[in-house]
Amino acid sequence: MSGPVYHLSLPGLPPRANERLVPIVVAGKPALRHRRAAGVGLWQRVANVSALVQLRQQGLWAPLTGRVAVVVRWTAKRPRDVDAGVKDTLDALTGVLWADDRQAGPLALDVRLGEAEGTEVWATVDLAEWIGVVRRVMCPCCTVCGWPNEDGGDTCAGCLRGFERAERSEKGERG
């Protein structure tokens, strides 16, 4: 028996949240302190509420228990550093999708370039379902021939051309 796969569309992308060193004075001596970039907490709160609403609509009323297999897809306008963003994405789902982000794993991350920036998350407790999601999200293939499909559609260009030729031959057309 397979478990449900929950799909979330979170607003935007986690802010670029690398820590930076900030000079401070401690007991009259200069020191450095780590500080997270501004905006991370706000994005996490907005993403958390958005996830809560979407999960309720999908019938999940309590955080998942046990290991939760996760696929995260970011669509960004330009390449970005992913390590801090993964942490912020997982933290944003704590208390909604899982009780603690230590439950997340295995994890797959897909980063794509595009005009409309956004974060999508798929999660399930069923490993077989997760493998299927990884294949669909990260390696979209033609449903006819199984060949990797660059445009992400259900049918590759070669099969579409074959269908068009078959339709023309049924109509008696040449081409």
C-alpha positions as CSV (number, residue, x, y, z in Angstrom):
1,M,0.0,0.0,0.0
2,S,1.4,3.4,-1.0
3,G,1.2,6.5,1.2
4,P,0.0,9.9,0.1
5,V,2.4,12.4,-1.5
6,Y,1.9,15.9,-0.2
7,H,2.8,18.8,-2.6
8,L,3.4,22.3,-1.5
9,S,4.0,25.5,-3.5
10,L,5.8,28.0,-1.2
11,P,6.0,31.7,-2.0
12,G,9.3,32.8,-3.5
13,L,12.7,31.4,-2.5
14,P,14.5,31.4,0.9
15,P,16.5,34.6,1.2
16,R,20.2,34.3,0.6
17,A,20.9,33.4,4.2
18,N,24.6,32.8,4.6
19,E,26.0,33.9,7.9
20,R,28.1,36.9,8.0
21,L,30.6,38.1,10.6
22,V,29.7,41.3,12.3
23,P,32.3,43.2,14.3
24,I,31.2,43.9,17.9
25,V,32.9,44.9,21.2
26,V,32.8,42.5,24.1
27,A,34.2,43.6,27.5
28,G,36.1,46.4,25.8
29,K,37.7,44.0,23.3
30,P,36.9,43.7,19.6
31,A,35.3,40.4,18.6
32,L,33.3,38.9,15.7
33,R,29.8,37.5,16.0
34,H,27.9,35.4,13.5
35,R,24.6,36.9,12.3
36,R,22.1,35.5,9.9
37,A,21.0,37.7,7.0
38,A,17.8,39.7,7.4
39,G,14.6,38.3,6.0
40,V,15.1,34.6,6.8
41,G,12.7,34.5,9.7
42,L,10.0,36.4,7.7
43,W,10.2,34.0,4.7
44,Q,10.1,31.0,7.1
45,R,6.9,32.3,8.8
46,V,5.2,33.0,5.5
47,A,6.2,29.6,4.1
48,N,5.1,27.9,7.3
49,V,1.6,29.4,7.2
50,S,1.3,28.8,3.4
51,A,2.3,25.1,4.0
52,L,-0.2,24.8,6.9
53,V,-3.1,25.9,4.7
54,Q,-2.1,23.7,1.8
55,L,-1.6,20.6,4.0
56,R,-5.0,21.1,5.6
57,Q,-6.5,21.3,2.1
58,Q,-4.8,18.0,1.3
59,G,-6.1,16.3,4.5
60,L,-3.0,16.4,6.7
61,W,-4.1,17.7,10.1
62,A,-1.0,16.7,12.2
63,P,2.7,16.6,11.5
64,L,3.9,13.4,9.9
65,T,5.7,10.9,12.2
66,G,8.8,8.9,11.3
67,R,11.1,9.5,8.4
68,V,9.7,11.9,5.7
69,A,11.2,11.6,2.2
70,V,11.4,15.0,0.6
71,V,11.9,16.5,-2.8
72,V,12.6,20.3,-3.0
73,R,12.5,22.2,-6.3
74,W,13.6,25.8,-6.5
75,T,13.1,27.8,-9.6
76,A,15.5,30.8,-9.5
77,K,16.3,33.6,-12.0
78,R,20.0,33.0,-11.5
79,P,22.2,30.3,-10.0
80,R,22.4,30.4,-6.2
81,D,24.1,28.8,-3.2
82,V,21.9,26.0,-1.9
83,D,23.1,24.9,1.5
84,A,21.6,27.6,3.7
85,G,18.4,27.7,1.6
86,V,17.8,23.9,2.2
87,K,18.1,24.5,5.9
88,D,15.7,27.4,5.8
89,T,13.2,25.5,3.7
90,L,13.3,22.5,6.1
91,D,13.0,24.8,9.1
92,A,10.0,26.5,7.6
93,L,8.1,23.2,7.5
94,T,8.8,22.3,11.1
95,G,5.7,21.9,13.2
96,V,3.5,21.7,10.0
97,L,4.9,18.8,7.8
98,W,7.0,17.2,10.6
99,A,7.6,17.8,14.3
100,D,11.4,18.2,13.8
101,D,13.4,18.7,10.6
102,R,15.6,15.8,11.6
103,Q,12.8,13.6,10.3
104,A,13.5,14.8,6.8
105,G,15.4,12.2,4.7
106,P,16.1,11.1,2.1
107,L,16.2,14.5,0.5
108,A,16.5,15.4,-3.2
109,L,17.1,18.9,-4.4
110,D,16.4,20.2,-7.9
111,V,17.4,23.7,-8.8
112,R,16.2,25.2,-12.1
113,L,16.6,28.5,-13.8
114,G,13.4,30.3,-14.8
115,E,11.6,33.7,-14.7
116,A,9.0,32.8,-12.0
117,E,10.9,32.2,-8.8
118,G,9.4,29.7,-6.4
119,T,9.8,26.8,-4.1
120,E,8.0,23.5,-4.5
121,V,8.1,20.6,-2.0
122,W,6.9,17.0,-2.3
123,A,6.9,14.9,0.9
124,T,5.8,11.3,1.7
125,V,6.6,8.6,4.3
126,D,6.6,6.0,1.6
127,L,10.0,5.4,0.0
128,A,8.6,3.8,-3.1
129,E,6.4,6.8,-3.7
130,W,9.4,9.2,-3.1
131,I,11.4,7.4,-5.8
132,G,8.5,7.9,-8.2
133,V,8.3,11.6,-7.3
134,V,12.1,12.0,-7.8
135,R,11.8,10.4,-11.2
136,R,8.8,12.6,-12.2
137,V,10.2,15.9,-10.8
138,M,13.9,15.6,-11.6
139,C,13.9,13.3,-14.7
140,P,10.6,13.9,-16.6
141,C,10.4,11.2,-19.2
142,C,8.1,10.6,-22.2
143,T,5.2,8.5,-21.1
144,V,5.3,6.7,-24.5
145,C,8.9,5.8,-25.0
146,G,10.5,6.6,-21.6
147,W,13.2,8.9,-23.1
148,P,14.2,11.9,-21.0
149,N,12.0,14.8,-22.0
150,E,13.7,18.2,-21.9
151,D,10.5,20.3,-21.9
152,G,8.9,18.5,-19.0
153,G,5.8,17.5,-21.0
154,D,4.2,14.1,-21.0
155,T,5.3,13.2,-24.6
156,C,8.7,13.9,-26.2
157,A,9.1,15.7,-29.6
158,G,10.0,12.4,-31.4
159,C,6.8,10.6,-30.3
160,L,4.7,13.7,-31.1
161,R,6.2,13.7,-34.6
162,G,5.4,10.0,-34.8
163,F,1.8,10.6,-33.8
164,E,1.5,13.4,-36.4
165,R,2.8,11.0,-39.1
166,A,0.4,8.3,-38.0
167,E,-2.5,10.7,-38.2
168,R,-1.5,11.9,-41.6
169,S,-1.2,8.4,-42.9
170,E,-4.7,7.5,-41.5
171,K,-6.1,10.5,-43.4
172,G,-4.2,9.4,-46.6
173,E,-1.9,12.5,-46.5
174,R,1.8,12.3,-47.4
175,G,4.5,14.0,-45.5
